[in-house]
Amino acid sequence: EAGVAQSPRYKIIEKRQSVAFWCNPISGHATLYWYQQILGQGPKLLIQFQNNGVVDDSQLPKDRFSAERLKGVDSTLKIQPAKLEDSAVYLCASSLAGSGVFLYEQYFGPGTRLTVT
Amino acid sequence: QKEVEQDPGPLSVPEGAIVSLNCTYSNSAFQYFMWYRQYSRKGPELLMYTYSSGNKEDGRFTAQVDKSSKYISLFIRDSQPSDSATYLCAMSGGGSNYKLTFGKGTLLTVNP
């Protein structure tokens, strides 16, 4: 079974520039998550999709971050404009469902390491 | 007070040692408790999960939850160099409180 795919793996941009990350979840997984992991911290949920609908985006800085999941499969996360504090690893995860016994069975991709200079 | 507290270490042990990793939490609503392992430059992978209080064993790994003390532990027996990684605890309330809240992670190094 193929895992969660993410690209690019690394990205370096200057502050105020824009950047986009792409995620392809495990086939058949209805729920997709984007996390931000700052160095030395645990992952923090930015947004959760159930199919192509948003379940939770309460911790997404909506003035600069946006995400979409068209057709309920792939997803993109965009930052515009980037700030220095956005330097982090952006992790995508997927699960069969977003609640109950499936909640903890989240499968993570390798992440995109973003450096904002 | 953070919802989940985890000592970031680093923790260095010799091969074959028993390792104890711990997290404390403040939210009484947490019912699902998980441990993830994260190798350098990789995404986290689920190691074990426990619902409510009790123990769960899987090979060399044992997870313990004490809800009365709001304290969870992961024990690794006969530790191996391949166990060297960051270990993250995570918790959820389940139901409508499905969101996973992670600890900072503990960096473990097992020396041959």
Interface residues (C-beta under 8 A of the other chain):
Chain A: V4 G40 Q41 G42 P43 K44 L45 Q48 D56 L91 A93 G98 S99 G100 L103 Y104 E105 Q106 Y107 F108 G109 P110 G111 R113
Chain B: V4 Q6 P8 Y32 M34 R41 K42 G43 P44 E45 L46 Y49 L88 A90 S92 G94 G95 Y98 K99 L100 F102 G103 K104 G105
